[in-house]
């Protein structure tokens, strides 16, 4: 790791209480949904990019899958390692920036869920190249025909809620779909805060990025954590879900 961005610092500090967030409470149901979509036999290799505290990775390992989790935050990975130990399962955990991650093996499927690296921009990151690099790295790590599920912030919601004042004050940029906001977390020395950048997407942008990275998009659904399903996107929900696969040669 040669660079430390704002999100890495935030998640390192937030890691011990991350699982207190309400959106983490539906892990079992979310993994049920993922496995219904991916239709993978037990023992398959799954790559979890932006695995965080390992809530999906550990549950998948509990069900007999070989899981590799990648995350930029060593604090989050420490929580994932603890969760795997408590569940008595093995999960390979790799400390890496998803825009630079390369794999020496190929996977049967990949996940990038709940803003796991995708859409979380450091102050120096280009709003297109950052996320396209993540998609290309995941594509390179997958076997032909392998499935991929990603959730991303919903730009429809952002646009509907933003005001012209937000634009004028630099809190929201309609040209890049970037929101600038403050995150806070508690430390033994008191509260700490950081200004961070996050990007949201309309579905057509996601389709184009996925195609550019070599994926075939099969579905785009409402993807807010705790409310996954094969359903239309609600305009004001937090996230959208992309279900895709790596194109097979000659397809």
C-alpha positions, -999 to +999 in steps of 0.1 A: +000+000+000+016+032-011-013+056-008-037+063+021-069+081+011-097+096+031-119+065+030-092+043+042-087+066+072-125+067+079-130+029+077-100+022+099-115+044+126-151+033+120-144-005+118-150-014+154-186-001+153-194-007+116-216-037+124-238-015+145-252+002+114-287-008+106-280-018+070-257-046+082-286-066+098-298-086+067-266-105+058-282-140+058-310-129+035-286-110+012-264-140+009-295-161+001-303-137-027-267-136-040-266-174-042-299-176-059-286-153-086-252-168-090-263-204-089-229-216-077-221-251-064-205-253-030-167-250-031-168-224-058-143-195-055-159-161-048-141-127-048-155-101-025-142-067-034-146-041-006-154-069+018-153-047+049-159-065+081-165-097+061-202-100+068-209-115+033-176-133+030-179-151+063-215-162+057-205-175+022-176-194+038-200-208+063-219-223+034-189-240+019-176-214-005-139-205-010-139-167-004-112-141-010-120-107+005-102-075-006-104-042+013-084-009+015-089-007+053-067-028+076-091-019+104-121-035+085-100-065+076-091-070+113-128-071+121-133-096+092-105-118+105-121-118+139-155-126+125-141-155+105-123-169+136-155-167+156-174-185+129-146-211+126-143-206+088-114-197+066-115-166+045-085-153+025-082-115+033-061-092+012-052-056+021-053-038-012-067-008-031-093-023-055-081+000-083-047-017-081-057-052-071-045-081-092-051-118-086-030-149-093-060-171-096-094-170-113-128-168-096-162-183-103-180-152-092-174-117-077-192-093-054-188-056-048-216-047-023-227-018-001-202+007-016-174-018-014-147+004-030-168+012-061-180+049-060-158+059-030-133+085-043-102+098-028-094+135-032-071+127-062-093+101-079-109+106-113-146+099-111-147+077-141-112+061-142-114+051-105-145+029-108-136+017-143-102+004-129-121-016-103-144-032-129-114-041-151-095-056-122-126-077-112-131-087-149-094-099-151-099-120-119-130-139-132-134-170-153-153-165-186-190-167-179-185-159-142-213-139-125-208-105-108-231-086-085-225-049-076-244-023-058-239+014-063-254+047-050-285+057-068-280+090-087-318+094-092-321+099-055-292+123-053-305+145-081-340+145-066-327+156-032-300+181-043-307+218-044-291+246-065-275+258-032-258+223-030-244+229-064-233+264-058-216+255-025-198+225-040-217+199-021-230+182-053-216+184-088-242+175-115-214+171-141-197+143-123-225+131-099-200+136-070-213+145-036-189+160-011-198+155+026-184+150+061-181+116+078-176+114+116-165+086+139-157+083+176-122+077+189-107+074+224-096+110+219-131+122+209-149+126+176-130+128+144-143+140+110-132+140+074-144+155+042-150+127+016-162+123-020-187+098-032-201+092-067-236+081-076-248+065-108-278+064-131-284+029-146-273+038-182-239+049-169-234+016-151-243-003-183-218+016-203-190+012-177-197-025-174-196-030-211-164-010-214-148-033-188-160-064-207-191-074-188-226-083-201-252-067-179-282-090-173-303-070-148-304-037-130-326-037-099-333-019-067-303-027-045-307-009-012-293-031+016-320-049+035-344-046+005-328-066-023-351-082-049-360-086-085-378-053-087-378-020-103-356+008-089-374+031-065-363+067-074-355+076-038-337+045-026-301+045-017-286+020-041-291+001-074-279-034-082-262-046-113-262-083-121-237-091-148-213-118-162-179-119-178-184-123-215-173-157-229-148-156-258-166-155-291-199-147-275 
